[in-house]
Amino acid sequence: MRISNLTQVNRIQSSVNNLQVELSKAEEQISTGKISSSYSGLKGENARISVQLREAMESRQSYIDTIKTTRLRAEVTDAALVQIQDLASDLRVELIRQTQDVYIEDLPIMNEFAKTQIDRLANLLNSEVAGRFIFSGVKSGTAPIVDTATMKANFSTAVNTAVNAGGNSAAAIATAADAWFNNKTGAVGNNPFAVVNGSNVVTVSHTNHTLSVGDQVTFSGGTPVGGLDLNGTFEIASVLNANSYTFISDTNATATNATGGGASVAHSANSWNKLGTLASTSENTVHAAVGLNISYGEMANQETFANLFEVLNIFANVSIDAGQEGEYRTLVDNSRLAVEAAFDSINQMIADLGGDQARLTTIEKNHGNDISLLTKQLGNVEDIDSFEAINKFQALRTQLESSYQITSASRGFSLINFL
């Protein structure tokens, strides 16, 4: 009789190879705690469920990261507002001192105090987080406050702050300061723009414009001139005289000789704040959850900050003629009331911002709870029972050892064993 063990050996070797694959898989499961290192290793619908759960977790984590960045901006804003409130409080104290009998002797001190506080207020409103200006709203890449040296120089030139008997009363000074700080709006005139070939410099004819180099001016309602669309916001490059100035068009230099714009050109300009009509009136908005947007923060172009700048610029330059003590006292009292109103307004800003921060914290906590729940659900789909995996590993290793013994014995078979 003829005996061959080749088929049996091959069968045993194939079984050994399968056991080695299963043993390697079991070893990986024990070390990683996962059923598989790839989605293809999951059974049935588990691969699809795993992808969906991970996507949901990543989405919530992105919301958490955004909220953390927003909280940092909000915290810096809050700190800046507290310091601005302190500035208003200090200014109120100085104004009260001006009501005492020694105010004339203290007036130079008041002038210097106001000048330094202008710089302080501008620096606070120009606060940044990671290169983004926190009081600029959606225009966070633009510093909201112009150079304070320019602000002081322009104000002292434009507003007469000498309290005198010639009609420059407390009311007149306050009105002039308010007019200077508020947006200047109106019609520019018929065909105010002039351009020349190959240049993007635009000359504007604007009667009694009262604007200065660096001011921002926005034009609307005009028609193209020399191929340039001049409806937009521009910075004044030079002042030619009381009735004209120039700016650089944002468009490429494709102008041809022309004068125009039409009869309906309107303008809006702001002498102290780069935002003005440049920025939206809305605050910053954060996408905190699906279908949930939260607005937060403050804008530097609010009336509260303008009022503080008005008072500070007035008292940085104010002087008193003999016999005008009563009128000066009126100016001080009215300014003090404006500062107190600003203090209360900033207090409300701080409270509103605190409410926004608390709401963001709650939403962040909810996202964290969702991630914990999703992680547990993902574990039910992807994780392996370690006890079961160890038992399986031990069973496979026993089978493999037995297979090795059988293979070894099979390789020794011959006809002599059966004779």
Secondary structure, DSSP 4 states (H G I P E B T S, - for coil): -----HHHHHHHHHHHHHHHHHHHHHHHHHHH-BS-SSGGGS-TTHHHHHHHHHHHHHHHHHHHHHHHHHHHHHHHHHHHHHHHHHHHHHHHHHHHHTTSTTHHHHHHHHHHHHHHHHHHHHHHHT-EETTEETTSTT-TTS-SB--HHHHHHHHHHH---EE-TTS--HHHHHHHHHHHHSPEEEE--SS-EEE-TT--EEEEE-TT----TT-EEEEESPPPBTTB---EEEEEEEEEETTEEEEE-SS-S---SEEE--S--EEEEESSBS-TTSS-SS-EEEEEETTEEEEE---TTSHHHHHHHHHHHHHHH-EE-TT-HHHHHHHHHHHHHHHHHHHHHHHHHHHHHHHHHHHHHHHHHHHHHHHHHHHHHHHHHHB--HHHHHHHHHHHHHHHHHHHHHHHHHHT--GGGG-
